[in-house]
Amino acid sequence: MKIYTKTGDEGTTALFGGTRVPKHNLRIDSYGTVDELNSWIGLIRDQPVNEHTKGVLIQIQDDLFTAGAILATDPEKLILKNGKERLNIPKINDEKIELLEKEMDAMDKELPPMTHFILPGGNQSVSFCHITRTVCRRAERLAAELHAQSPIDVQVLKYLNRLSDYLFVLARKLSQDLQAEEIKWIPKKY
């Protein structure tokens, strides 16, 4: 199978189901940003994180492929003529969202209470985590806008929302594990 198809040379691409849309279509931007997010998660996985966290990050990457497939599917072609759903993959469900929550709760138990906003940075690995969090928020905003125009599975929205929280807590945990300074944001009075 060749990687290049030449079918997108004039600025269109196909959704799952065959519908062709412009590459600047909001649906394309949504799942493209989820793909970008997945790449950033891979970069975090390549950082000095423990094996448990690497396993969670791999699960997140798998979930993001699922979310991307959901976003890439033409909603009008989701149900096949035989009544079955076109996507024959596991869905984003409460269990996947609860995994993120449990992971955050476990990390939070080891962290000092947060009393202020925290400036991103302190260590390259921590910074990668913060960048990934902001990409996740962008993916969430795009998916929310898409949902307003053409409803998508709300579990995808919940998952992206929770994932950005997870990435913030992971950044704090990495700061602690890597002995990086967390700088509190304290507004200056002029």
N, C-alpha and C positions, 0 to 999 in steps of 0.2 A: 504494500500500500504506500503510495507516494504521499508525502506531507503536503505538497502544493497541489491545488486543484484548479487554479486559475479562475474559479467561479466568482471570486470576490474582487477581481481586478478592476471592476467599475464601481466599487464602493458599496456593494451589498453583500449580505451574508444570509445563510439559511438558519432559521430556528429549528429546534428539534420538532419534526413534523413536516418540514419542507417549506414553510412560508419564508419568502425572501423579504428582508427588510434592509434599510440603509444601515451602514455600520455605525452611524451616529444615533441610532435608535436607543431610547432609554433602556429598553430590555437588554440590549447589547452592552451598554455602559454598565448596567447593574451586574450582569454576570461576569463581565470583564474585570470589574473592580473586585469581585469575589475571587477571581482567578489571581489578580495581583495580591490580594490579601493572603491567599494560599501560599504564594511564593515567599512572602515576608514571614509567614509562620515557619516555612522551611528554613529560613535564615536563623530564626530564633532556635529552632531544633538543632542547628549546627553550632550553637553557642555552648558554653560550659554549663549545661543544665543536667540534672540527675536523670537516671534512666526512667524513673516513674514519669517525670515531666515530659521526657522525649516520647514516651508511649501515649500520653495524653495529647501531645501536639500532633502525633501521627493520626490519632482518632479525629482530632479537629480538622486536619487536612482532608481526611476521608469525608467528614461531614460537609466540608466546604465544596467538595466535588458534587455531593448530593444537592446542596443548595444551588450550585451553579446550574446543574441539570434542570432543576425545577424552574429556575429563572429563565433558562434557555428554551423552554418548551412553550410553543404557541398554545395559549389557553383554549383556543377554539379547536385545537386538534389533540387535546389531552386525552379524550376518550375515543377509543377506536370503534369501528363499526360493530365489532362483536361485543361492545359494552365494557371491555377491559381498559384499564388505564395504560397509556403509552409508556409511561416510566415504570419499568419493572425493577425498581431499586428500593432499598430501605428509605423510609421518609425521615425527615427531621421531626422528632417527637419529644414529648416531655422528658423521656429518659435521657436524651442527649443534652437537653437544657439543664436537667438536674445534675448531670455529671459536672458541668461547668460550675454550678453552684456549690456542689460538694467540694470540688477542688479549691474554690475560693475560700470556703469556710475553713478548710484544713490549713491553707496558707495563712489566713488571717489570725489563726490561733497562735502562730509563731511570730507575728509582727507586732511592733508597738502600735498603740492606737494612733489613728491619723487625726491630727488636730488642725492641720492647714492643708491647702493645696500644695502639691509638690512640683517643683520645676523638673521637667524631663531632663535626664542626663545622669552623669556621675560615673558612667562606665559604658563602653561601647555596646555591650550586650543589653544593658538596661535601655539605652537609647534606641536600639533596634526594636525592643519591645514597645516603647512609646510610639515609634513611627508606625509599627504594625497596628497599634490601637487606633491611631488616627485614620489609617486606611480602612480599618473595620468600621469606624464611625461613618466614613464616606460611603462605604458599601451599604450601610444601614440606611443612610439618608436617601440614596438612590433607589434602594429597594422599597422604601416607604413611599417615595414619589411614584414609582411604578405601581405599587399597590393602590394608590389613589386613582390612577388612570385605568388600571386593568388588574383586578384583585389577584393576588398571589397567595400561596399558603402562608398564613400568619405565623406559623411555626418558624419559618425562615426569618421573619422580622424579629421574633423573640430570641432566636438563636444568635443573630448578629448583635442584638442589644446585650445579651448576656456575655457574649464572647469579648466584646470591648471591655466590659467590667473585669472579666477574667484576665485579660492582657494587662490591665492596670495593676491588678493585685500581683500578677506574675512579675511585673516590673519592680514592684516594691520588694517582693521575695528575692528576686535576683540581686537587688541592691544590698539586701541583708547578707545573702550568701556570698557575694563577691566583695563584701565590705566596702561598698561604694557609699559615698555620702549622699543622703537625701537632703536636698536643700528645700526648705519650706518657703512658700511664697508668702511673704509678709509685705503688704502694700506699704510703700514709703510715703511719708507725709512731707509735702514740699512747702 
